[in-house]
């Protein structure tokens, strides 16, 4: 079976988000944000995985767009956690870098899928 780098990267990112959530809960910091970021950050990979089982190219693209929206939301929460001083600069930069990488790959995948439909 062919390796799917996007799925692999999204699973690694989701595991980092789970650890971030646990860190925030343990330190009783940003609890409302912790609930939001666990949803959006883990939803990215779930939607990517679901897209790979889409019923049509249009379904694939739609689900990848949902993953892209979840990535944008997660990016927002990461930035907010940093600005609110709930996470340090190193953690912020690392999480944001991974999130932006997923975003770039998703955009590229969506564009490729759209061009293949023509």
Residue pairs with C-beta under 8 A, 6 or more apart in sequence:
4 52
5 105
6 48
6 102
6 105
6 106
6 109
7 45
7 48
7 49
7 52
9 98
9 101
9 102
9 105
10 44
10 45
10 48
10 49
10 67
10 102
11 45
12 98
13 41
13 44
13 45
13 98
13 99
13 102
14 41
14 42
14 44
14 45
16 95
16 98
17 37
17 38
17 41
17 42
17 74
17 95
18 38
18 42
20 34
20 37
20 41
20 81
20 87
20 91
20 95
21 34
21 37
21 38
24 30
24 31
24 33
24 34
24 81
24 86
25 31
25 34
29 86
30 81
30 84
30 86
33 77
33 80
33 81
33 84
33 86
36 73
36 77
37 74
37 77
37 78
37 81
40 70
40 73
40 74
40 77
41 70
41 74
41 77
43 66
43 67
43 70
44 67
44 70
44 71
44 74
44 102
45 67
47 63
47 64
47 66
47 67
47 70
48 63
48 64
48 67
48 106
50 63
51 59
51 60
51 61
51 63
51 64
51 67
52 60
54 60
54 62
54 63
57 113
57 116
57 117
58 117
60 113
61 110
61 113
61 114
61 117
64 106
64 109
64 110
64 113
65 110
67 106
68 103
68 106
68 107
68 110
71 99
71 102
71 103
71 106
72 103
74 99
75 96
75 99
75 100
75 103
78 87
78 92
78 95
78 96
78 99
79 92
79 96
81 87
81 92
82 88
82 89
82 91
82 92
87 95
